[in-house]
Amino acid sequence: MADPVIKEGGGSEFDERRIKEETTGIEDCRACRLRALPLFIDQSPEEQALVQSLKRTEVRLGAMETLIHEGQTDAPLYTLLRGWAFRYKSLSDGRRQILSFLLAGDFIGVQQKMSDAAAHGVETLTESIFCVFQRDSLWEIHRRSPSMGFNLTWLTAHDESIVDDTLLSVGRRSAEERIAMLLILLFKRAAALQADAGVAGVPFPLTQQHIADGLGLSLVHTNKTLRKLERRGLHRIADGRLYMRDVKALVRLADLYGDGRPPQRPLV
């Protein structure tokens, strides 16, 4: 599956042919399955109609494909409808820092609208479906619905708080505390998207390299720490799923504020 066409200067031309070929059948925003989940705040019919009017299409990507390139200048806005992805920044020699992991309902691309080009890239972890919004959607939402404009501000602030937690981990938490923090937060976020609230585990498509890149650890240290926590009976990762064995102990180890449960949030 082809990536967007790269232009000189690091930009990327949004490939119309690619969207046409990968469109999955546009889902009506009012019938979106995510809206039925308690995690998301109810929207008025007028707000749902506004979102629908700004939605351009839907696009499907396979696992480990690039949605937004670092430095891209013309990416639309997206909502992750299904799947997992991550935001990252990299150095010239290929070293990478994962900034945050993205799950269904996350709004993507606001940061680019505040600068000339995307300051970070976005890559999928699994096969994923994204709702695509026209590039001037931020302005239209603020102009036509101040309440939804506030919701976008809330989402941006919430994303920043997640990055703040990661910075705290990389700067001050031990390896055990970092991994405990990541496991509990991702488990709680994924569980909030399931009807059984994670009783039967949650999908966990991260490799140990993703964990290492997200927490500033070496791959060897990540492997040893994961096995150590599993031997202590705190969690289990098997067949691409994460199971919690002792949630309270993980929360204590991670030294989290609260229990890690995601707050109710807007959906665009």
Secondary structure, 3 states (H helix, E strand, C coil): CCCCEECCCCCEECCHHHHHHHCCCCCCHHHCHHHHCCCECCCCHHHHHHHHHHEEEEEEECCCCEEECCCCCCCCEEEEEECCEEEEEECCCCCEEEEEEECCCCEECHHHHCCCCCCCEEEECCCEEEEEECCCHHHHHHHHCHHHHHHHHHHHHHHHHHHHHHHHHHHHCCHHHHHHHHHHHHHHHHHCCCCCCCCCCEECCCCHHHHHHHHCCCHHHHHHHHHHHHHCCCEEEECCEEEECCHHHHHHHHCCCCCCCCCCECCC
